[in-house]
Amino acid sequence: MATAREVLNNIVTRNNLQVSYSVTQYGPDYDARWVGVYTLHGVGPIGTASARTKVESKELAARQAVAWLESRNIRS
């Protein structure tokens, strides 16, 4: 089964979209939280998630971004 990041990449590629990703860490190193954000150029944030790991925040934000795109009939 494909990850949300793979699905998002397929949608972005097939539809020639410009999507960027940023991540921010907050909290002390021993209890850090990561916030990942996918942004669609010209629109703004389409997926945002907070998690204990950078990878998990990226995957969760990608799920939101995929859902946002699919709700607008933008699919791979």
C-alpha positions in Angstrom: 0.0 0.0 0.0 1.3 3.4 -0.9 2.0 6.0 1.7 0.2 9.3 1.7 3.5 11.0 0.7 3.7 8.7 -2.4 0.0 9.4 -3.3 0.6 13.2 -2.9 3.7 13.0 -5.0 1.7 11.3 -7.8 -1.1 13.8 -7.6 1.4 16.7 -7.7 3.3 15.2 -10.6 0.3 14.3 -12.8 -1.4 17.7 -12.3 1.8 19.9 -12.5 1.2 21.4 -9.1 3.7 23.4 -7.1 3.7 22.0 -3.6 6.3 22.7 -1.0 6.9 21.2 2.4 8.3 22.8 5.6 8.8 21.4 9.1 9.3 23.1 12.4 10.4 21.7 15.7 9.2 23.1 19.0 9.6 22.1 22.6 12.7 20.7 24.4 14.9 18.2 22.6 13.9 15.4 25.0 10.2 16.0 24.3 10.2 17.6 20.8 7.1 18.0 18.6 7.3 18.5 14.9 4.9 20.4 12.8 4.8 19.6 9.1 3.1 21.8 6.5 2.4 21.2 2.8 1.7 24.4 0.9 0.2 24.7 -2.6 1.7 27.6 -4.5 -0.9 30.4 -4.9 -3.3 28.8 -2.4 -1.6 28.4 0.9 -1.4 25.5 3.4 -3.3 22.4 2.4 -2.0 20.0 5.0 -0.7 20.6 8.5 0.1 18.0 11.2 2.0 17.8 14.5 3.7 14.6 15.7 6.5 13.3 17.9 8.7 12.5 14.8 9.5 14.5 11.7 8.6 11.5 9.5 5.2 11.1 11.2 4.4 14.8 10.9 5.2 14.7 7.2 3.0 11.6 6.6 0.1 13.0 8.5 0.3 16.4 6.7 0.5 14.5 3.4 -2.8 12.7 4.3 -4.5 16.1 4.9 -3.1 17.5 1.7 -4.3 14.5 -0.3 -7.8 14.8 1.2 -7.8 18.5 0.4 -6.8 18.0 -3.2 -9.3 15.1 -3.7 -12.1 17.1 -2.2 -11.5 19.5 -5.1 -11.4 16.5 -7.6 -7.7 16.8 -8.1 -6.5 13.1 -8.3 -3.7 11.1 -9.6 
